[in-house]
Amino acid sequence: MEQARVTKHHCYRCRPHEEVQGAFPGTGEGPELESIATTFAEGGDEVFFTSGYSAREIAQKRAHDSGSVVFVNNVSRNIKRRELSVPVGYAVAHTPVYTLLPADEHHGTVYRAYWPPL
């Protein structure tokens, strides 16, 4: 008798990304999913990313100075700035930050995986 493997949905918060209409992997167009190029603030504002040593302190100072919120990257270690090999740890923005991820066993289409606030 074989046991069926049960996997648990682990997203902090997620939802389908309706705006995607064939402009991602498989079509040869658009940026790579699960990357810094597909990480956005929900309100369209600019996102400040920080990583490495003292990243949390830098993000908290930036958020304090700009009246923004710090969000923690618990989505993917593949989200990296071009000039660094270290994954982005924090993002600072006025509205929630999310990364576009490809469909998987829990999500039928490309979806938004939101970063939790600090």
Kinemage of the C-alpha trace (Angstrom):
@kinemage 1
@onewidth
@group {chain A} dominant
@subgroup {mainchain}
@vectorlist {calphas} color= white
{ca met a 1} P 0.000 0.000 0.000
{ca glu a 2} L 1.483 3.321 -1.075
{ca gln a 3} L 1.039 6.461 0.940
{ca ala a 4} L 0.041 9.612 -0.890
{ca arg a 5} L 2.391 12.478 -0.140
{ca val a 6} L 0.484 15.364 1.385
{ca thr a 7} L 2.031 18.781 0.973
{ca lys a 8} L 0.982 21.817 2.920
{ca his a 9} L 0.346 25.247 1.438
{ca his a 10} L 2.961 27.549 3.018
{ca cys a 11} L 2.285 30.997 1.558
{ca tyr a 12} L 2.049 33.888 4.021
{ca arg a 13} L -0.475 35.420 1.610
{ca cys a 14} L -0.977 34.750 -2.093
{ca arg a 15} L -3.384 35.297 -4.941
{ca pro a 16} L -3.492 34.729 -8.713
{ca his a 17} L -1.835 37.386 -10.852
{ca glu a 18} L -4.541 38.089 -13.424
{ca glu a 19} L -2.534 40.594 -15.472
{ca val a 20} L -0.173 37.929 -16.831
{ca gln a 21} L -1.223 36.993 -20.361
{ca gly a 22} L 1.562 34.817 -21.811
{ca ala a 23} L 4.342 37.299 -21.202
{ca phe a 24} L 6.543 35.058 -19.097
{ca pro a 25} L 8.690 31.908 -19.406
{ca gly a 26} L 7.693 29.644 -22.239
{ca thr a 27} L 6.849 32.588 -24.481
{ca gly a 28} L 10.323 34.119 -24.706
{ca glu a 29} L 9.015 37.434 -23.394
{ca gly a 30} L 9.166 39.205 -20.060
{ca pro a 31} L 11.446 38.884 -17.037
{ca glu a 32} L 12.182 35.644 -15.227
{ca leu a 33} L 9.648 34.740 -12.553
{ca glu a 34} L 10.863 34.439 -8.945
{ca ser a 35} L 13.437 37.203 -9.364
{ca ile a 36} L 14.003 40.796 -8.314
{ca ala a 37} L 12.666 41.847 -11.744
{ca thr a 38} L 9.278 40.358 -10.850
{ca thr a 39} L 9.078 41.757 -7.309
{ca phe a 40} L 6.796 44.772 -6.947
{ca ala a 41} L 4.883 46.924 -4.485
{ca glu a 42} L 1.132 46.514 -4.773
{ca gly a 43} L 0.572 50.263 -5.088
{ca gly a 44} L 3.130 50.605 -7.878
{ca asp a 45} L 5.540 52.614 -5.729
{ca glu a 46} L 9.288 52.095 -5.817
{ca val a 47} L 10.698 49.266 -3.705
{ca phe a 48} L 14.011 49.631 -1.841
{ca phe a 49} L 15.813 46.277 -1.493
{ca thr a 50} L 18.557 45.478 0.981
{ca ser a 51} L 20.636 42.380 1.653
{ca gly a 52} L 23.713 41.217 3.478
{ca tyr a 53} L 25.291 42.535 6.638
{ca ser a 54} L 23.128 45.018 8.594
{ca ala a 55} L 20.312 44.671 6.029
{ca arg a 56} L 17.601 44.745 8.680
{ca glu a 57} L 18.959 47.901 10.317
{ca ile a 58} L 19.339 49.620 6.942
{ca ala a 59} L 15.760 48.690 5.979
{ca gln a 60} L 14.369 49.888 9.319
{ca lys a 61} L 16.161 53.242 9.029
{ca arg a 62} L 14.952 53.710 5.444
{ca ala a 63} L 11.382 52.846 6.472
{ca his a 64} L 11.504 55.248 9.410
{ca asp a 65} L 12.873 58.076 7.247
{ca ser a 66} L 10.352 57.558 4.441
{ca gly a 67} L 7.290 56.544 6.452
{ca ser a 68} L 7.257 53.127 4.767
{ca val a 69} L 7.027 49.522 5.963
{ca val a 70} L 9.746 46.849 6.028
{ca phe a 71} L 8.837 43.517 4.405
{ca val a 72} L 10.774 40.271 4.938
{ca asn a 73} L 11.715 37.987 2.055
{ca asn a 74} L 10.433 34.578 3.070
{ca val a 75} L 9.420 33.859 -0.535
{ca ser a 76} L 12.629 32.811 -2.312
{ca arg a 77} L 16.406 32.794 -2.034
{ca asn a 78} L 16.516 33.330 -5.835
{ca ile a 79} L 15.642 37.010 -5.398
{ca lys a 80} L 19.040 38.682 -5.737
{ca arg a 81} L 20.337 42.060 -6.867
{ca arg a 82} L 22.456 41.838 -10.013
{ca glu a 83} L 25.620 43.126 -8.376
{ca leu a 84} L 25.393 40.785 -5.363
{ca ser a 85} L 25.293 37.034 -4.944
{ca val a 86} L 23.495 37.287 -1.584
{ca pro a 87} L 19.689 36.955 -1.601
{ca val a 88} L 17.637 40.047 -0.853
{ca gly a 89} L 16.494 39.893 2.756
{ca tyr a 90} L 14.257 42.937 3.106
{ca ala a 91} L 12.220 45.350 1.025
{ca val a 92} L 10.932 48.792 1.996
{ca ala a 93} L 7.775 50.191 0.402
{ca his a 94} L 4.564 52.064 1.246
{ca thr a 95} L 2.305 49.192 0.102
{ca pro a 96} L 2.638 45.372 0.357
{ca val a 97} L 5.474 43.759 -1.614
{ca tyr a 98} L 4.985 40.611 -3.693
{ca thr a 99} L 6.950 38.410 -6.066
{ca leu a 100} L 5.476 36.674 -9.111
{ca leu a 101} L 5.987 32.915 -8.959
{ca pro a 102} L 5.197 30.175 -11.486
{ca ala a 103} L 2.266 27.806 -11.078
{ca asp a 104} L 2.830 24.873 -8.745
{ca glu a 105} L 0.815 22.139 -7.049
{ca his a 106} L -1.093 24.690 -4.924
{ca his a 107} L -1.486 27.442 -7.536
{ca gly a 108} L -2.916 26.831 -10.996
{ca thr a 109} L -1.430 29.941 -12.645
{ca val a 110} L 1.270 32.538 -12.101
{ca tyr a 111} L 0.617 33.987 -8.661
{ca arg a 112} L 1.623 36.774 -6.296
{ca ala a 113} L 3.455 35.591 -3.182
{ca tyr a 114} L 3.386 38.426 -0.654
{ca trp a 115} L 6.244 39.226 1.711
{ca pro a 116} L 5.182 39.518 5.377
{ca pro a 117} L 5.811 42.812 7.199
{ca leu a 118} L 8.614 42.880 9.761
